[in-house]
Amino acid sequence: MQNLKVLHIATDNKFLDYALPLFSAIEGVSNSVWIISNTSSLKYTKAKVDQIIDVKQLSSDEAAQFSVLVLHSYRDTLAQFLLKLPDRVRILWIGWGFDYYDLFPVEIKSLLQPLTANFEEQRLRQKSYIHRLIRYIRELSNKSRLPRKENAIRRIDYFAPVLQREYQALKDARPDLSLPKLISWNYGTIEDQYALNLGDDWITGKDILIGNSATLTSNHLDALAILSAVGVSKDQRIHIPLNYGDAPHEYSLCVSARSKQLFGDQSMPITKFMTLESYLQVLCQCGFVIMNHMRQQALGNIITMLYLGARIFLHEDSPVYLELCDCGFNLNRTADLKPGSTWLRTPLTHEERTNNRKLAMERWGRESALKRTKIMIDMLVKQ
């Protein structure tokens, strides 16, 4: 392959550092990085950056010098920029979830379970009239920008959603959209991120992990209610990551308070930033995982815990649960957690753990990731 100039456009985030080594490992690929930000300092991106630029200053003329443009998530603010690019520039959209879930004709309310939905309803009622008016105007503004975003999708050549089944789900839900061609690709590898320096050991801890972030769609309050009804052993701690996410601050406070009320000192909310290495050490203590999302979310945490051999409970409506079951992983449903059940004291068997690790390595191991990246680059070049 001759020198292929690839331009990555992203916001300040950790996932770019997961992606660049995979692209750089392909012979003939030359990567450049533009970070969209209104500040000159970066918090999460550690890789070499060529430009930190305000979205309004994006130059289609400058971007036209590249053969391939990789969008690490896609926002409506990029629409006009994309439409100005010449056809010879191939565009790949690597989806994160949030950036295509707004294309589904589904409101967030349908992804919230009763206790979480009640919290949000009560929270909004307590806000002032001015606050509610501002929120209403913001929602109208978001809806008004959606057609602009949808219009520019036709200029994108390839789309890599987090889960391939989400592509078909979007096609079924929005037959009016002209979606880009599907391509299979995911961020990171088990060896370099998801199980960094963890070796071949199995998880030995008995603790419980709930959720992955401070987001309403994690449905923490409902998960805590389930956990309270089932009961936990006195030697089990409950780890709840709340140190990032887009939920209002009141939500994190409510989840922390409720977990302390139910489980006392066994409750371990995570509210401060942790390095990847430190966070992985926390995960190594958790033999049981409850992810109560009804949408695609928390896949990175799930990959880590599949590799380590934890017993994982996912909501049966989650596309992650459906896809992983189709692939042969050993999983439980959150619905399995009924009063009197012993699932939270029953680790996976050695056979189940070995199967999950084998399948995880086949799908997210470094060798597999490099193969997918090479196939993806070849497809972009040959189009």
VMD Tcl script that draws the C-alpha trace (Angstrom):
set ca {
  {0.00 0.00 0.00}
  {1.28 3.45 -0.88}
  {1.28 6.14 1.79}
  {-2.35 6.56 2.87}
  {-3.01 9.85 4.62}
  {-5.68 9.40 7.28}
  {-7.19 12.29 9.22}
  {-8.82 11.54 12.58}
  {-11.32 14.08 13.90}
  {-12.39 13.67 17.51}
  {-13.21 15.45 20.72}
  {-10.91 15.17 23.74}
  {-11.44 11.56 24.78}
  {-9.61 8.39 25.86}
  {-10.87 6.25 22.96}
  {-8.67 7.99 20.41}
  {-5.63 6.57 22.23}
  {-7.18 3.11 21.81}
  {-7.64 3.59 18.07}
  {-4.42 5.17 16.85}
  {-2.05 2.27 17.63}
  {-4.27 -0.03 15.53}
  {-4.25 2.34 12.56}
  {-0.51 3.00 12.93}
  {0.22 -0.73 12.88}
  {-1.03 -0.98 9.28}
  {1.82 -0.55 6.82}
  {1.55 2.56 4.66}
  {-0.92 4.43 6.91}
  {0.03 7.94 8.00}
  {-2.20 9.40 10.74}
  {-2.98 13.00 11.58}
  {-5.22 14.11 14.46}
  {-7.48 17.11 14.84}
  {-9.16 17.58 18.22}
  {-12.28 19.71 18.31}
  {-12.18 21.80 21.46}
  {-12.70 25.37 22.56}
  {-9.74 25.14 24.97}
  {-6.07 24.65 24.20}
  {-5.44 22.06 26.92}
  {-6.53 18.42 26.69}
  {-7.58 16.27 29.63}
  {-8.02 12.77 28.19}
  {-6.14 12.53 24.89}
  {-2.51 11.48 25.38}
  {-1.62 10.82 21.73}
  {0.23 13.32 19.54}
  {-2.24 15.89 18.22}
  {-1.68 17.95 15.09}
  {-4.36 20.56 15.69}
  {-6.70 21.63 18.48}
  {-9.42 23.51 16.69}
  {-12.84 25.04 17.23}
  {-15.49 23.27 15.18}
  {-16.30 26.51 13.33}
  {-12.71 26.70 12.09}
  {-12.68 23.29 10.41}
  {-11.33 23.67 6.90}
  {-12.70 21.38 4.19}
  {-9.90 22.57 1.89}
  {-7.25 21.45 4.37}
  {-9.06 18.17 5.07}
  {-9.28 17.50 1.33}
  {-5.54 16.79 1.34}
  {-6.26 13.47 3.07}
  {-7.45 10.23 1.46}
  {-9.51 9.05 4.43}
  {-11.36 10.96 7.15}
  {-12.22 9.07 10.35}
  {-14.94 10.55 12.53}
  {-14.67 9.39 16.12}
  {-18.38 9.96 16.79}
  {-20.53 12.21 14.61}
  {-22.32 15.37 15.69}
  {-24.58 17.69 13.73}
  {-21.96 20.47 14.02}
  {-19.83 18.54 11.50}
  {-22.58 18.30 8.87}
  {-21.71 21.27 6.67}
  {-18.00 20.50 6.87}
  {-18.62 16.97 5.58}
  {-20.81 18.11 2.70}
  {-18.04 20.38 1.42}
  {-15.47 17.59 1.16}
  {-14.71 16.24 -2.33}
  {-15.99 12.75 -3.15}
  {-12.46 11.34 -3.40}
  {-12.11 11.71 0.41}
  {-13.50 8.52 1.97}
  {-15.32 9.08 5.25}
  {-15.59 6.52 8.03}
  {-17.90 7.14 10.99}
  {-16.97 5.16 14.11}
  {-20.09 5.34 16.25}
  {-20.11 5.56 20.02}
  {-23.80 4.98 20.65}
  {-24.97 8.41 21.75}
  {-24.23 9.78 18.29}
  {-26.68 7.48 16.52}
  {-29.23 6.76 19.23}
  {-30.77 10.15 18.55}
  {-31.61 8.86 15.06}
  {-33.95 6.24 16.53}
  {-37.56 7.38 17.05}
  {-37.23 6.52 20.75}
  {-37.27 8.91 23.72}
  {-34.95 8.40 26.67}
  {-37.99 7.81 28.91}
  {-38.48 4.40 27.34}
  {-34.96 3.39 28.44}
  {-35.58 4.23 32.11}
  {-36.95 1.72 34.58}
  {-39.61 2.76 37.16}
  {-37.46 4.02 40.06}
  {-35.04 5.89 37.80}
  {-37.89 7.38 35.76}
  {-39.62 8.51 38.96}
  {-36.41 10.17 40.18}
  {-36.07 12.12 36.95}
  {-39.72 13.15 36.95}
  {-39.49 14.40 40.53}
  {-36.23 16.21 39.82}
  {-37.71 18.10 36.90}
  {-40.81 19.04 38.86}
  {-38.65 20.71 41.48}
  {-36.92 22.90 38.92}
  {-38.04 26.48 38.42}
  {-40.25 27.56 35.55}
  {-37.27 29.28 33.92}
  {-35.20 26.09 34.14}
  {-37.99 24.01 32.58}
  {-38.42 26.61 29.84}
  {-34.69 26.54 29.04}
  {-34.77 22.74 28.93}
  {-37.78 22.80 26.60}
  {-36.04 25.28 24.27}
  {-32.89 23.13 24.29}
  {-34.91 20.04 23.35}
  {-36.54 21.93 20.48}
  {-33.12 23.11 19.34}
  {-31.78 19.55 19.38}
  {-34.71 18.36 17.29}
  {-34.26 21.22 14.83}
  {-30.60 20.25 14.31}
  {-31.34 16.59 13.64}
  {-32.35 17.04 9.95}
  {-28.99 18.73 9.29}
  {-27.18 15.78 10.82}
  {-29.31 13.26 8.89}
  {-28.77 15.08 5.61}
  {-24.98 14.81 5.84}
  {-25.06 11.08 6.61}
  {-25.40 10.48 2.86}
  {-21.84 11.84 2.46}
  {-20.38 9.23 4.83}
  {-19.09 6.08 3.12}
  {-18.80 3.61 6.00}
  {-20.32 3.31 9.47}
  {-18.98 1.19 12.35}
  {-21.54 1.03 15.16}
  {-20.58 -0.48 18.50}
  {-22.75 -3.53 17.78}
  {-23.51 -4.77 14.29}
  {-27.12 -5.57 15.23}
  {-27.64 -1.86 15.88}
  {-27.05 -1.20 12.19}
  {-29.96 -3.41 11.15}
  {-32.10 -2.02 13.97}
  {-31.48 1.51 12.69}
  {-32.23 0.48 9.11}
  {-35.51 -1.08 10.24}
  {-36.47 1.90 12.38}
  {-35.47 4.54 9.82}
  {-35.95 3.24 6.26}
  {-35.96 6.87 5.12}
  {-32.26 7.23 6.05}
  {-29.59 6.40 3.50}
  {-27.12 4.72 5.84}
  {-23.43 4.28 4.95}
  {-22.11 0.78 4.32}
  {-21.65 -1.33 7.45}
  {-18.12 -2.05 8.60}
  {-16.99 -4.08 11.63}
  {-14.61 -2.30 13.99}
  {-14.32 -1.59 17.73}
  {-12.01 0.44 19.94}
  {-9.20 -1.13 21.93}
  {-7.92 -4.61 22.63}
  {-7.94 -6.89 25.65}
  {-4.15 -6.93 25.90}
  {-3.65 -3.17 25.60}
  {-6.66 -1.70 27.40}
  {-9.45 -3.92 28.69}
  {-7.19 -6.31 30.64}
  {-3.93 -4.35 30.62}
  {-1.23 -6.12 32.66}
  {-3.76 -8.53 34.19}
  {-2.19 -11.64 32.70}
  {-4.04 -14.96 32.66}
  {-5.36 -14.95 36.22}
  {-9.04 -15.38 36.92}
  {-11.03 -13.04 39.10}
  {-11.10 -14.15 42.73}
  {-13.09 -11.39 44.46}
  {-16.71 -11.70 45.58}
  {-17.64 -8.03 45.25}
  {-20.41 -6.68 43.03}
  {-20.10 -4.04 40.27}
  {-23.18 -2.00 39.40}
  {-23.24 0.08 36.22}
  {-20.40 1.83 34.45}
  {-21.09 5.55 34.77}
  {-23.33 8.31 36.11}
  {-26.00 8.02 33.44}
  {-29.75 7.74 33.89}
  {-29.85 4.81 31.47}
  {-27.73 2.81 33.92}
  {-30.91 2.52 36.03}
  {-28.89 2.31 39.24}
  {-31.84 2.87 41.57}
  {-33.70 -0.08 40.08}
  {-30.57 -2.25 40.24}
  {-30.07 -1.35 43.91}
  {-33.68 -2.32 44.63}
  {-33.13 -5.69 42.93}
  {-29.92 -6.20 44.92}
  {-31.66 -5.31 48.18}
  {-34.44 -7.82 47.50}
  {-31.98 -10.59 46.63}
  {-29.62 -9.83 49.51}
  {-25.83 -9.71 49.60}
  {-23.33 -11.43 51.85}
  {-21.61 -9.39 54.56}
  {-18.24 -9.94 52.87}
  {-19.42 -8.47 49.53}
  {-18.81 -4.82 48.73}
  {-20.80 -2.98 46.07}
  {-18.76 -0.81 43.67}
  {-20.70 1.85 41.74}
  {-18.73 3.92 39.17}
  {-20.14 7.47 39.17}
  {-16.99 9.39 38.26}
  {-18.06 10.23 34.72}
  {-21.26 10.43 32.73}
  {-23.88 12.95 31.65}
  {-26.47 12.51 34.41}
  {-27.33 15.58 36.55}
  {-25.27 15.85 39.73}
  {-28.38 15.21 41.80}
  {-28.59 11.73 40.29}
  {-25.12 10.71 41.47}
  {-25.88 12.06 44.93}
  {-29.17 10.15 45.03}
  {-27.56 6.87 43.91}
  {-24.75 7.23 46.46}
  {-27.17 8.06 49.27}
  {-29.55 5.22 48.41}
  {-26.75 2.67 48.21}
  {-25.42 3.79 51.60}
  {-28.92 3.61 53.05}
  {-29.42 0.06 51.81}
  {-25.95 -1.41 52.26}
  {-24.08 0.86 54.65}
  {-20.29 0.52 54.62}
  {-20.53 -2.21 51.97}
  {-21.47 0.50 49.46}
  {-18.44 1.86 47.56}
  {-19.47 4.65 45.15}
  {-16.61 5.72 42.86}
  {-16.82 9.49 42.47}
  {-13.24 10.55 41.71}
  {-11.18 10.05 38.55}
  {-9.11 6.86 38.49}
  {-6.34 5.76 36.17}
  {-7.08 2.76 33.97}
  {-4.69 0.63 36.01}
  {-6.37 1.59 39.31}
  {-9.84 1.02 37.91}
  {-8.88 -2.43 36.62}
  {-7.72 -3.35 40.12}
  {-11.19 -2.48 41.42}
  {-12.77 -4.63 38.72}
  {-10.53 -7.55 39.71}
  {-12.32 -7.60 43.07}
  {-15.76 -7.98 41.45}
  {-16.87 -11.52 40.76}
  {-20.38 -10.34 39.90}
  {-21.53 -7.58 37.56}
  {-24.97 -5.98 37.17}
  {-25.46 -3.79 34.08}
  {-29.09 -2.69 34.10}
  {-29.06 -0.76 30.82}
  {-31.75 -1.29 28.21}
  {-29.58 0.15 25.44}
  {-26.02 -0.50 24.26}
  {-23.74 0.77 27.00}
  {-20.79 -0.29 29.18}
  {-19.27 -2.62 26.59}
  {-15.70 -1.87 27.70}
  {-16.45 -2.93 31.28}
  {-18.30 -5.99 30.04}
  {-15.34 -7.05 27.86}
  {-13.01 -6.80 30.85}
  {-15.30 -8.84 33.08}
  {-15.90 -11.50 30.42}
  {-12.14 -11.94 30.14}
  {-11.67 -12.09 33.91}
  {-14.42 -14.66 34.38}
  {-17.03 -12.70 36.33}
  {-20.71 -13.64 36.34}
  {-22.47 -10.88 34.40}
  {-26.14 -9.89 34.62}
  {-27.53 -7.84 31.70}
  {-31.04 -6.63 31.03}
  {-32.71 -8.98 28.58}
  {-33.77 -6.07 26.36}
  {-30.23 -4.78 26.01}
  {-28.80 -5.22 22.48}
  {-25.50 -6.12 24.16}
  {-27.17 -9.08 25.89}
  {-28.81 -10.21 22.66}
  {-25.63 -9.96 20.58}
  {-23.37 -11.64 23.11}
  {-25.83 -14.48 23.62}
  {-25.89 -15.02 19.86}
  {-22.08 -15.28 19.99}
  {-22.21 -18.02 22.63}
  {-21.14 -16.14 25.78}
  {-22.36 -17.41 29.16}
  {-24.49 -14.61 30.63}
  {-27.31 -14.06 33.11}
  {-30.30 -11.74 32.89}
  {-31.04 -9.19 35.60}
  {-34.44 -10.92 35.75}
  {-32.62 -13.96 37.17}
  {-31.98 -11.99 40.36}
  {-35.07 -12.92 42.34}
  {-35.48 -13.04 46.14}
  {-34.01 -16.26 47.40}
  {-31.75 -16.81 44.38}
  {-28.11 -17.69 45.01}
  {-26.68 -16.34 41.76}
  {-24.67 -13.67 43.57}
  {-22.87 -16.36 45.53}
  {-22.36 -18.73 42.60}
  {-19.29 -17.99 40.44}
  {-19.06 -19.22 36.88}
  {-17.72 -22.73 36.43}
  {-14.22 -23.13 35.02}
  {-15.77 -24.32 31.75}
  {-17.99 -21.21 31.53}
  {-15.09 -18.87 32.33}
  {-12.83 -20.54 29.77}
  {-15.52 -20.27 27.09}
  {-16.09 -16.57 27.79}
  {-12.38 -15.77 27.71}
  {-11.85 -17.71 24.49}
  {-14.73 -15.92 22.75}
  {-13.61 -12.53 24.13}
  {-10.09 -13.01 22.77}
  {-11.44 -14.06 19.39}
  {-13.54 -10.90 19.19}
  {-11.51 -8.23 21.03}
  {-7.98 -9.60 21.21}
  {-5.13 -7.64 19.60}
  {-4.71 -10.06 16.71}
  {-8.40 -9.86 15.83}
  {-8.42 -6.05 16.16}
  {-5.46 -5.70 13.80}
  {-7.12 -7.97 11.23}
  {-10.34 -5.91 11.36}
  {-8.37 -2.68 11.00}
  {-6.48 -4.02 7.97}
  {-9.73 -5.17 6.32}
  {-11.30 -1.80 7.04}
  {-8.39 0.14 5.52}
  {-8.44 -2.11 2.43}
  {-12.15 -1.47 1.98}
  {-11.66 2.29 2.24}
  {-8.82 2.24 -0.28}
  {-10.54 0.01 -2.83}
  {-13.88 1.80 -2.85}
}
mol new
graphics top color blue
foreach p $ca { graphics top sphere $p radius 0.5 }
foreach p [lrange $ca 0 end-1] q [lrange $ca 1 end] { graphics top cylinder $p $q radius 0.2 }
display resetview
